[in-house]
Amino acid sequence: MFARISIALGVMLAAILLVTVPGKVQASELRDSIAADYQKTLDPLFKWFHQHPELSTQEFETSDRLAAELEASGFKVTRKIGGTGLVGVMKNGKGPTLLIRADMDGLPVLEKSGLPYASKRRQINLEGQEDPVMHACGHDMHITSLVGVAHQMAARKNQWQGTLILLGQPAEEGGDGAANMVADHLYDRVGRPDFALGMHVNSLTPAGKIVFRGGLMFSSVDMIKIIIPGIGAHGAAPHRGKDPIVLGAEIVMALQTIITREISPLVPALITVGSFHSGSAPNIISDEAVLELTARANSEDVRMLIRDSIKRVAENMGRVAGMPEDMLPQVVVQPGGAPTTVNDDALAKRVRIAMEAGMGADSLLPYVQKDMGGEDFPFLVNVDPPIPSVYFLVGGTPQADFDAEAKGGPAVPSHHSPLFKIAPEPSVTAGVEAMTWAALDLLSKH
């Protein structure tokens, strides 16, 4: 009799453990399902996206393919939001609404990764010039993972309730894709989410590892043009004109004092002049120069300070050069900037708990800001009232590549490099798994 009681108690305990711990059985089942889906569907899909990159606002084939994949998974798709943007919606009873975003665009970069499925695509840009095109920032991984999440959530409708919105966003590299979708009445058309999630593959993190934190994730970025008028003259008679190249060079150097003398050395801030164009011949003093730069900050206060200071420095350097008031340098903030990306603290804690419970604590690494990159994801959530959101990174580079680099081997290529590449299987499967655990928690049945 005691043996029977012991057996019965053992069965009961096992059942309790299966229910109360998102443990090995449930986690392994999800992981196995994702692995099988990768081999059958996601691997060829990733390679198709990688071989068919498209420039910002011109993601026509990409958008069509992503829409078809979401529709095949049971999502109702709305296309042409903010240009080539699209949204897939799955309603599954009463409950909260969750938005998951993936960006779609490639870059005008000639791929030199050496991959057997490397892009050979060329595309006419908006200026009418032909560019090589490459997924040099990993957006092919993002949209592939979005499809993987669609598959898992559609297969698990008995495990969640509410509404799931999967968003394919154009023109992240151009910086205006998210803002254009919101301006095109995104939330009026598909509903306003209670939460939003986004992710980005990261070449500086070991493949398959997840990285994020509450609070700041990415810096703000502003694209700024400075138009510098001059007075043309012969190169042999510079005193007869006003040289905009000399004035531009003085502005470039003066801008650096904003960072070094107006902002605390303990506060991250950056001004990078990436383009300086003027003149047509070596013996002619031009009548105009144009500087193009990016300004970055880790807070909106510092962001505004930098903007105001750039305008003050440029205009007053014109006065120093003796330019008349109606010919001072003009500072123009260009489209394509973005505010800081800041994760909601409470939501980040909840998402981390869900990911750790499903994937194991060793799958998540602490976040350390390594550069001042920016993201346009905030335009989707910095609305009135704001939408709580979390943005996380998924490692894309095998640990062996970091080990080889440390021993003097090839450097791990950065994003936007023609050599950029990721290990798709560990990064895609980890991205799908992490996002699915987060989605199942945020849309959990009560």
Backbone torsions as a table, in degrees:
resi	resn	phi	psi	omega
1	MET	NA	-43.2	180.0
2	PHE	-63.7	-34.1	177.9
3	ALA	-62.9	-42.0	178.9
4	ARG	-63.7	-42.4	178.3
5	ILE	-61.3	-43.1	-179.3
6	SER	-62.0	-42.0	179.1
7	ILE	-63.7	-44.5	180.0
8	ALA	-61.2	-43.0	178.8
9	LEU	-64.0	-37.9	179.5
10	GLY	-64.4	-43.1	178.0
11	VAL	-63.0	-42.9	179.9
12	MET	-62.6	-43.9	-179.0
13	LEU	-63.2	-41.9	178.6
14	ALA	-61.2	-41.0	179.1
15	ALA	-63.9	-42.0	179.2
16	ILE	-62.2	-43.4	-179.3
17	LEU	-62.9	-39.4	179.5
18	LEU	-64.6	-34.2	-178.0
19	VAL	-79.1	-42.7	-169.4
20	THR	-90.1	-18.3	-178.7
21	VAL	-114.9	122.1	178.7
22	PRO	-69.3	44.5	-158.9
23	GLY	-74.7	-147.8	-166.6
24	LYS	-66.5	-37.3	-176.9
25	VAL	-64.7	-53.4	-179.0
26	GLN	-64.6	-43.7	-178.4
27	ALA	-64.2	-43.5	-178.8
28	SER	-68.1	-34.8	178.7
29	GLU	-63.8	-44.6	178.6
30	LEU	-64.6	-44.8	-178.4
31	ARG	-62.5	-42.2	178.8
32	ASP	-64.7	-38.9	179.1
33	SER	-63.3	-42.7	179.2
34	ILE	-66.0	-42.2	-180.0
35	ALA	-61.4	-42.8	179.1
36	ALA	-65.9	-40.7	179.0
37	ASP	-64.5	-37.2	179.0
38	TYR	-61.8	-48.8	-177.4
39	GLN	-63.7	-38.2	-175.3
40	LYS	-82.5	-42.5	-167.8
41	THR	-122.9	-48.5	-168.6
42	LEU	-74.4	-34.0	178.8
43	ASP	-62.4	-52.7	176.7
44	PRO	-64.4	-30.2	178.3
45	LEU	-67.6	-43.9	177.8
46	PHE	-58.0	-45.9	-177.5
47	LYS	-66.2	-34.8	175.8
48	TRP	-64.3	-47.8	178.5
49	PHE	-60.1	-41.1	-177.2
50	HIS	-64.3	-35.7	-177.2
51	GLN	-84.9	-7.6	-178.1
52	HIS	-127.2	51.9	179.4
53	PRO	-70.8	154.3	178.7
54	GLU	-138.9	148.8	-177.0
55	LEU	-71.6	162.7	179.9
56	SER	-54.1	134.9	-178.7
57	THR	71.9	-2.6	-178.2
58	GLN	-119.9	31.6	-173.9
59	GLU	-87.4	54.1	-171.6
60	PHE	-70.4	-51.2	179.5
61	GLU	-67.4	-40.4	179.6
62	THR	-60.8	-46.8	-179.7
63	SER	-62.2	-42.9	180.0
64	ASP	-64.0	-42.4	-178.5
65	ARG	-67.6	-43.2	179.3
66	LEU	-63.3	-42.5	178.8
67	ALA	-60.5	-42.9	-179.7
68	ALA	-63.8	-39.8	179.7
69	GLU	-65.7	-40.8	179.5
70	LEU	-69.0	-40.5	177.7
71	GLU	-62.5	-40.1	179.0
72	ALA	-65.2	-21.4	178.7
73	SER	-90.1	-0.6	177.0
74	GLY	100.2	9.3	179.4
75	PHE	-89.7	142.5	173.4
76	LYS	-85.0	118.8	-170.8
77	VAL	-104.4	133.2	171.6
78	THR	-112.7	124.6	-175.4
79	ARG	-105.3	172.9	173.1
80	LYS	56.8	48.0	172.5
81	ILE	-99.4	117.1	-177.7
82	GLY	64.4	35.2	-177.8
83	GLY	104.7	-115.8	-177.7
84	THR	-93.0	7.5	-179.4
85	GLY	-67.8	154.2	179.5
86	LEU	-147.4	159.6	179.6
87	VAL	-138.8	133.1	171.6
88	GLY	-108.2	130.8	-176.3
89	VAL	-121.8	133.1	172.7
90	MET	-125.3	116.9	177.5
91	LYS	-96.1	132.3	-175.9
92	ASN	-139.1	60.4	178.3
93	GLY	84.7	-174.9	-179.7
94	LYS	-75.4	144.5	179.6
95	GLY	154.4	-175.9	-178.4
96	PRO	-70.5	167.9	177.9
97	THR	-114.8	128.8	-179.4
98	LEU	-118.5	131.6	174.5
99	LEU	-107.1	132.8	173.7
100	ILE	-121.5	126.2	-173.6
101	ARG	-111.1	141.3	170.6
102	ALA	-136.7	135.2	178.7
103	ASP	-92.1	155.8	-166.1
104	MET	-118.5	-18.0	-165.5
105	ASP	-83.7	154.2	174.1
106	GLY	-101.0	-166.3	-175.4
107	LEU	-130.2	153.4	177.3
108	PRO	-77.6	71.7	-176.4
109	VAL	-131.8	137.3	175.8
110	LEU	-83.1	114.9	-174.4
111	GLU	-69.1	131.1	177.7
112	LYS	-131.1	30.3	-175.3
113	SER	-73.6	-22.4	-176.6
114	GLY	80.2	4.1	179.9
115	LEU	-68.3	145.1	178.9
116	PRO	-64.8	-20.5	178.4
117	TYR	-109.7	29.1	-179.1
118	ALA	-60.5	149.5	179.0
119	SER	-71.8	136.1	171.2
120	LYS	-118.5	14.2	-174.7
121	ARG	-69.1	141.9	169.5
122	ARG	-129.1	147.7	-174.8
123	GLN	-147.0	145.1	176.0
124	ILE	-79.6	123.3	-178.6
125	ASN	-81.5	-179.5	-175.7
126	LEU	-67.4	-17.3	177.3
127	GLU	-91.9	3.1	177.7
128	GLY	86.8	7.8	179.1
129	GLN	-99.0	148.9	179.1
130	GLU	-88.0	128.4	179.9
131	ASP	-120.8	146.2	163.1
132	PRO	-69.5	150.3	-177.7
133	VAL	-131.4	139.1	-176.9
134	MET	-147.3	146.0	169.4
135	HIS	-81.6	75.5	-175.1
136	ALA	-88.6	6.8	178.3
137	CYS	-128.3	1.1	173.4
138	GLY	89.3	14.5	-179.1
139	HIS	-66.9	-21.7	174.0
140	ASP	-62.7	-35.6	175.6
141	MET	-66.5	-37.5	-176.7
142	HIS	-64.3	-47.9	-176.8
143	ILE	-74.4	-30.8	173.8
144	THR	-63.4	-44.1	178.9
145	SER	-64.0	-36.3	178.2
146	LEU	-60.4	-41.6	177.0
147	VAL	-65.0	-39.5	176.8
148	GLY	-61.2	-40.4	176.3
149	VAL	-64.7	-40.3	177.5
150	ALA	-57.9	-44.6	179.3
151	HIS	-60.9	-47.2	-176.0
152	GLN	-67.7	-42.4	-177.7
153	MET	-71.3	-34.9	177.7
154	ALA	-66.9	-33.3	-179.9
155	ALA	-79.5	-10.6	-174.5
156	ARG	-121.7	35.4	-176.8
157	LYS	-63.8	-20.2	176.6
158	ASN	-79.4	-3.3	-178.0
159	GLN	-107.8	-0.3	-179.8
160	TRP	-150.6	165.4	176.7
161	GLN	-147.5	151.0	-177.1
162	GLY	125.7	-149.8	-177.8
163	THR	-129.4	131.3	178.5
164	LEU	-112.0	124.0	178.3
165	ILE	-111.8	119.9	176.3
166	LEU	-108.3	121.4	-169.5
167	LEU	-115.0	124.5	171.6
168	GLY	-99.9	113.5	-171.9
169	GLN	-104.5	131.7	173.5
170	PRO	-83.8	166.9	161.2
171	ALA	55.5	41.1	171.7
172	GLU	-69.5	-39.8	-179.5
173	GLU	-65.8	-33.9	175.1
174	GLY	-74.3	-19.5	173.7
175	GLY	89.6	-4.2	-175.7
176	ASP	-119.2	7.5	-176.8
177	GLY	-64.8	-48.3	-179.9
178	ALA	-65.6	-44.5	179.9
179	ALA	-62.0	-37.8	179.5
180	ASN	-66.6	-37.0	179.1
181	MET	-67.0	-42.3	178.1
182	VAL	-65.0	-42.1	179.5
183	ALA	-65.0	-24.6	179.1
184	ASP	-90.0	27.8	172.7
185	HIS	63.1	40.4	179.5
186	LEU	-49.9	-53.3	-172.8
187	TYR	-76.9	-24.4	172.0
188	ASP	-67.9	-30.7	-174.0
189	ARG	-86.7	-33.5	-174.3
190	VAL	-124.3	-1.4	-179.0
191	GLY	99.5	150.4	-178.6
192	ARG	-91.9	128.3	-179.4
193	PRO	-77.8	154.7	172.6
194	ASP	-84.8	-28.2	178.1
195	PHE	-139.7	158.3	174.8
196	ALA	-139.7	140.8	178.6
197	LEU	-128.3	146.0	173.7
198	GLY	-146.5	163.0	178.0
199	MET	-150.1	164.0	178.9
200	HIS	-145.4	132.7	172.8
201	VAL	-68.6	147.6	-173.4
202	ASN	-133.1	120.0	-177.7
203	SER	-72.4	-16.3	-177.6
204	LEU	-93.1	6.4	-179.6
205	THR	-121.0	139.1	178.8
206	PRO	-55.6	140.6	-174.7
207	ALA	-55.5	131.8	175.5
208	GLY	89.8	-9.0	179.2
209	LYS	-87.7	146.0	-178.5
210	ILE	-107.7	136.2	-176.1
211	VAL	-135.0	124.6	170.6
212	PHE	-169.5	176.3	178.0
213	ARG	-157.5	166.2	168.1
214	GLY	-74.5	148.2	-179.8
215	GLY	91.5	-151.5	-172.2
216	LEU	-62.1	130.1	172.2
217	MET	-112.9	-43.1	-177.8
218	PHE	-136.3	154.4	179.6
219	SER	-76.5	161.9	168.2
220	SER	-73.7	158.1	174.5
221	VAL	-142.7	132.7	175.2
222	ASP	-124.6	133.9	174.5
223	MET	-96.4	121.3	-172.9
224	ILE	-128.6	134.7	175.9
225	LYS	-112.1	135.1	174.5
226	ILE	-115.8	116.1	179.5
227	ILE	-97.3	119.5	-172.2
228	ILE	-112.6	103.8	177.1
229	PRO	-69.0	150.9	174.0
230	GLY	-138.2	-178.9	174.4
231	ILE	-122.0	112.7	-174.2
232	GLY	-65.2	150.5	179.0
233	ALA	-162.1	174.0	175.1
234	HIS	-74.6	143.0	178.8
235	GLY	-61.6	-21.1	178.7
236	ALA	-85.4	-8.1	-178.5
237	ALA	-134.2	62.3	-175.9
238	PRO	-62.4	-24.2	-179.1
239	HIS	-69.4	-11.7	179.3
240	ARG	-86.8	-5.5	-177.8
241	GLY	-135.5	-167.9	174.1
242	LYS	-130.3	113.8	-170.7
243	ASP	-82.1	110.3	-178.8
244	PRO	-72.3	-19.6	178.4
245	ILE	-71.2	-43.8	176.6
246	VAL	-62.3	-45.7	179.0
247	LEU	-62.5	-41.1	178.3
248	GLY	-62.2	-41.5	178.3
249	ALA	-62.5	-39.8	178.5
250	GLU	-66.2	-36.5	177.7
251	ILE	-66.2	-42.1	178.9
252	VAL	-56.2	-47.1	-178.2
253	MET	-70.5	-37.9	-179.1
254	ALA	-67.3	-31.8	179.6
255	LEU	-60.7	-30.8	-177.8
256	GLN	-67.9	-23.1	178.5
257	THR	-72.6	-18.5	173.8
258	ILE	-60.9	-45.2	-179.0
259	ILE	-71.0	-43.3	-171.3
260	THR	-86.1	-19.2	-174.0
261	ARG	-126.9	-11.5	180.0
262	GLU	-110.3	-15.4	-177.3
263	ILE	-122.3	138.1	-179.7
264	SER	-53.9	139.3	177.8
265	PRO	-65.5	-11.1	177.4
266	LEU	-91.4	-1.8	-177.2
267	VAL	-110.2	121.9	179.9
268	PRO	-64.3	133.4	175.8
269	ALA	-163.2	152.5	-173.5
270	LEU	-155.0	137.1	169.6
271	ILE	-126.2	123.0	179.6
272	THR	-123.6	117.1	173.7
273	VAL	-87.5	112.0	-175.4
274	GLY	-102.9	-11.4	-176.8
275	SER	-147.5	133.6	179.4
276	PHE	-141.3	108.8	-176.5
277	HIS	-124.4	133.6	175.3
278	SER	-170.0	151.7	170.2
279	GLY	82.6	163.0	-179.2
280	SER	-136.4	-12.1	-178.6
281	ALA	-155.7	154.0	-176.0
282	PRO	-72.0	-15.6	-177.8
283	ASN	-110.7	20.9	179.5
284	ILE	-125.0	130.5	170.6
285	ILE	-84.5	118.9	-174.0
286	SER	-68.5	165.5	175.2
287	ASP	-107.4	9.8	176.0
288	GLU	-164.3	144.9	170.6
289	ALA	-132.0	151.4	-180.0
290	VAL	-131.8	124.4	173.4
291	LEU	-104.2	140.6	172.6
292	GLU	-126.4	131.0	-173.0
293	LEU	-143.7	164.3	170.3
294	THR	-117.7	142.7	174.9
295	ALA	-121.3	135.7	-175.2
296	ARG	-133.5	147.2	-179.9
297	ALA	-152.5	163.8	178.9
298	ASN	-105.0	7.5	174.5
299	SER	-150.9	154.7	-179.1
300	GLU	-69.4	-30.0	177.6
301	ASP	-64.2	-47.0	179.4
302	VAL	-67.6	-35.7	176.9
303	ARG	-57.0	-48.4	-179.4
304	MET	-67.9	-36.1	177.9
305	LEU	-61.3	-44.7	-179.7
306	ILE	-63.1	-45.0	178.9
307	ARG	-56.9	-49.9	-178.2
308	ASP	-63.6	-38.8	-177.5
309	SER	-69.9	-37.0	177.3
310	ILE	-60.1	-43.5	178.8
311	LYS	-62.7	-45.3	-179.0
312	ARG	-63.2	-45.7	-178.4
313	VAL	-63.8	-47.1	-177.0
314	ALA	-62.4	-47.1	-178.3
315	GLU	-64.8	-42.5	-176.3
316	ASN	-75.6	-27.2	172.1
317	MET	-67.0	-31.1	173.0
318	GLY	-63.1	-40.9	178.2
319	ARG	-66.3	-38.9	177.1
320	VAL	-59.3	-37.0	-179.0
321	ALA	-78.0	-3.1	178.6
322	GLY	84.2	19.6	178.9
323	MET	-74.5	142.0	176.3
324	PRO	-65.6	158.5	-174.6
325	GLU	-60.1	-30.1	-179.7
326	ASP	-85.6	5.7	178.4
327	MET	-128.9	26.8	177.8
328	LEU	-73.7	154.3	176.2
329	PRO	-55.9	142.0	-179.9
330	GLN	-108.6	130.2	179.6
331	VAL	-104.4	123.2	-176.6
332	VAL	-123.9	117.9	174.3
333	VAL	-79.0	120.0	-173.7
334	GLN	-87.1	158.1	169.2
335	PRO	-62.0	155.3	177.0
336	GLY	110.6	-1.5	176.6
337	GLY	-84.5	177.5	179.6
338	ALA	-157.7	149.5	174.9
339	PRO	-75.7	177.6	175.9
340	THR	-63.0	146.2	174.5
341	THR	-96.0	115.4	-174.0
342	VAL	-126.2	119.7	178.1
343	ASN	-77.4	139.4	173.9
344	ASP	-66.1	126.1	-174.1
345	ASP	-60.8	-49.5	-176.7
346	ALA	-64.8	-42.1	-179.7
347	LEU	-67.6	-38.0	178.7
348	ALA	-61.9	-39.6	177.4
349	LYS	-63.6	-42.8	-179.2
350	ARG	-65.0	-44.3	-179.9
351	VAL	-64.7	-40.9	178.9
352	ARG	-61.6	-43.9	179.3
353	ILE	-59.8	-43.6	-180.0
354	ALA	-63.5	-43.9	-179.8
355	MET	-67.0	-43.3	179.9
356	GLU	-64.3	-38.9	179.8
357	ALA	-64.3	-36.8	-177.6
358	GLY	-88.0	-35.6	-172.1
359	MET	-106.1	-17.0	-174.6
360	GLY	96.9	141.8	-175.7
361	ALA	-62.3	-27.4	-177.9
362	ASP	-74.3	-7.9	177.0
363	SER	-80.8	-14.2	-179.2
364	LEU	-110.5	132.1	178.9
365	LEU	-110.4	153.7	176.5
366	PRO	-66.6	146.2	-179.4
367	TYR	-85.6	131.7	172.8
368	VAL	-131.8	121.4	179.3
369	GLN	-68.3	123.5	-175.7
370	LYS	-110.0	-12.2	176.1
371	ASP	-156.8	-172.0	-177.8
372	MET	-117.8	44.4	175.1
373	GLY	-66.9	156.5	-179.6
374	GLY	-123.6	171.2	-176.2
375	GLU	-145.6	146.5	175.8
376	ASP	-96.3	4.7	175.3
377	PHE	-50.7	-36.8	-179.5
378	PRO	-56.7	-26.8	179.6
379	PHE	-63.7	-24.7	177.9
380	LEU	-76.3	-24.7	-171.5
381	VAL	-117.7	-18.5	178.6
382	ASN	-84.9	60.6	179.5
383	VAL	-110.7	-175.9	-176.3
384	ASP	-114.4	112.1	-6.3
385	PRO	-76.7	162.5	-177.8
386	PRO	-63.6	151.4	177.3
387	ILE	-99.0	121.2	177.0
388	PRO	-57.2	135.1	-173.9
389	SER	-146.3	160.2	174.2
390	VAL	-138.6	133.0	176.7
391	TYR	-121.5	129.1	-177.7
392	PHE	-130.3	163.8	179.9
393	LEU	-107.5	146.9	176.0
394	VAL	-122.0	124.3	-179.0
395	GLY	-62.2	142.8	-177.3
396	GLY	-126.0	-6.4	-175.6
397	THR	-109.8	128.1	178.7
398	PRO	-58.7	143.5	179.6
399	GLN	-57.6	-33.1	-179.7
400	ALA	-60.2	-31.7	178.6
401	ASP	-69.6	-37.4	175.7
402	PHE	-66.6	-40.2	179.2
403	ASP	-63.4	-41.7	179.4
404	ALA	-65.5	-40.5	177.9
405	GLU	-61.2	-42.1	-179.3
406	ALA	-63.5	-25.5	179.8
407	LYS	-94.1	13.0	177.8
408	GLY	96.4	8.0	179.0
409	GLY	-78.9	-169.6	-177.6
410	PRO	-60.4	141.4	177.4
411	ALA	-70.0	145.1	175.6
412	VAL	-67.6	123.1	-177.2
413	PRO	-65.1	143.9	179.2
414	SER	-86.8	167.9	170.9
415	HIS	-60.4	147.7	180.0
416	HIS	73.9	3.7	175.2
417	SER	-85.5	146.4	174.6
418	PRO	-64.9	-15.5	178.8
419	LEU	-93.0	-2.4	-175.0
420	PHE	-57.7	135.5	173.5
421	LYS	-160.0	154.1	176.3
422	ILE	-126.8	163.5	170.6
423	ALA	-85.8	105.5	-169.1
424	PRO	-66.4	-40.5	-173.4
425	GLU	-62.5	-53.3	-179.5
426	PRO	-67.0	-31.4	-178.2
427	SER	-76.8	-43.7	179.6
428	VAL	-65.3	-47.7	-176.8
429	THR	-65.2	-38.1	176.9
430	ALA	-67.5	-39.9	178.1
431	GLY	-62.4	-43.2	178.2
432	VAL	-64.3	-44.6	-177.5
433	GLU	-64.2	-48.0	-178.9
434	ALA	-61.6	-45.2	-177.8
435	MET	-68.4	-35.3	179.8
436	THR	-68.3	-42.9	176.8
437	TRP	-60.1	-42.9	179.3
438	ALA	-63.5	-44.1	-178.5
439	ALA	-65.5	-42.1	180.0
440	LEU	-63.7	-33.6	178.1
441	ASP	-72.5	-46.6	-176.7
442	LEU	-69.7	-24.2	178.1
443	LEU	-111.3	26.4	-174.8
444	SER	-67.5	150.4	174.9
445	LYS	-76.2	141.8	-179.9
446	HIS	-100.6	NA	NA
